[in-house]
């Protein structure tokens, strides 16, 4: 029987190996269970000890079961690499039955340990592994940890080992390289049924933001202190500050960053990842792939559809037929996925591109998008966020409002912020990443807005994110208020999650400039506070009317600040009209309708959503709802194709061929 292949990849770490067994304590219970000696420094008992498990998984990047001999070779190779990363008197070994790597490590706290393990996993997964038989393999890792007490029984040792292995397996399923500890039971506020919880949350935040200030002013006034002036000046200053930000961003949007010149180097291999929850995207996915496959990119373009579905769908047969027609297309069904983040992370294992475009399943990037994105990547940008345009604004008033709102965001706010604060934001779709950056950051499965979380984490590592309003992709907006509420509730709660977890790091990170810190404070701190401040003016005016019997409108300060603040919104809408794409700019009455009718109601509605989302996060409610797609009817230029006529707007040799149901195509492409 031939010997199993061995790893040819040399270790790259230079830490001292853990081979000094002086002054060690053997934990007998772990020895009996794991079959290997576990050591710790008896002179450093103040540093907690942790059991760490790394699992490469039994399947390769295409979902094919790996040969046991290969698993053993990979596990042994991982063990050698991990051993080179350990500190003095830390230890590592291989569980040959489960093909996992087990290590005993020490750290000041769990956070420091997670950082170390994540760094190890990052170094082991970003470079393909070469075997002596000539084959290459990408390894995805799951990592779990548990703290080991100073004294331990055999039963407790078995429990710790089992729990750690389960955490590692869960981490592997997520594919985000996050080292998971023992999962705590979430404590939700379940005294009220869910159908009553939301109405009560809405009432509570309305009372807190309007009635609350009024009652405080009444109470202080009863004790002889008139706090109305403090509230009044505070609210006016807050509104004026927000208006200044809007004006400044709008003016900077007039002079966005200039597209870099055509690179002198040959365009590299590029990858497009389309992530989809197929039951929700079955009506749109084929048309989306037609637009992505129709890119006029001078280099090689690999297109990956990474999707999950609990059941087999008829459209999957059409997708398999599409693979036969387009060899550049790869279909990756992520069997254990429950989120977009997992789909994207899984696709990274088979992505060959030097830069990667990420798209939702309803996005139609215009031809030439990858060529334009390559200009930015070659110029040094790590992430390029494009301009997302709504293509179904005719479907409902809701979709029409979102159409104008998106022009405010992608044509004004994003380019203006990128120019003003020297950083951009990846919006989840129509974003192009340098492959090494995306593989290092990945998408966190436990974040409601994994895109915003990935954005700030990449900035903290020194990555550059730019916004290009000329990099256009058209998408579908929700067409009903209920669908929009669920979508925006998830967005608002996700932003709040990121603000709470990442803002302290952003304010203290040395790689973040003062200019960027100011921008992050505005985007992640002021953005969360403002929805509570703006409605306070109602309580202030109510108190003034109660105290004085009437309202005085003759104050110059009040009139000037009110006029300046009220003008900020219309000015931004005017800038949005001026900078919007042609098919939206020609709908002038949409902007007039949005300015006079929709905007005053819609903006306060979004503030209400933001306040309720914060309450939900504090109460421990974490729900993810699939956003239903709008209808396929769209007001797009004729060059984008007519879905009704069957034209896809792509080159004739790339037309979709509808064929009979065929057998699944086995994905057997090997990584070079």
Buried (B, 14 or more C-beta within 10 A) or exposed (E): EEEBBEBEBEBEBEEEBBEEEEEBBEBBBBBEBBEBBBBBBEEEEEBBBBBBBBBBBEBBBBEEEBEEEBBBBBBBBBBBBBBBBBBBBBBBBBBEEBBBBBBBBBBEEBEBBBEBBBEBBBBBBBEBBBBEEEEEBBBBBBBBBBBBEEEBEEEBBBBBBEBBBBBBBBBBBBBBBBBBBBEEEEEEEEEEEEEEBBEEBBEEBBEBBBEBBBEBBBEBBEEEEEBBEEBBEBBBEBBBBBBEBBBBBBBBBEEBBEEBEEBEEEBBBBBBBBBBBBBBBBEBBBBBBBBBBBBEBEBEBBBBBBBBBEEEBEBBBBBBBBBEBBEBBBBBBBEEBBBBBBBBBBBBBBBBBBBBBBBBBBBBBBBBBBBBBBBBBBBEBBBBBBBBBBBBBBBBBBBBBBBBBBBBBBBBBBBBBBBBBBBBBBBBBBBBBBBEBBBBBBBBBBBBBBBBBBBBBBBBEEBBBBBBBEBBBBBBBBBBEEBBBBBBBBBBBBBBBBBBBBBEEBEEBEEBEEEBBEBBBBBBBBBBEBBBBBBBBBBBBBBBEEEEEEEEEEEEEBEEBBEBBEBBBEBBBBBBBBBBBEBBBEBEEBBEBBBEEBBEEBBEBBBBBBBBBBBBBEBEBBEEEEBBBBBBEBBBEEEBBEBEEEEBBBEEEBBBEEEEEEEEBEBEEEBE
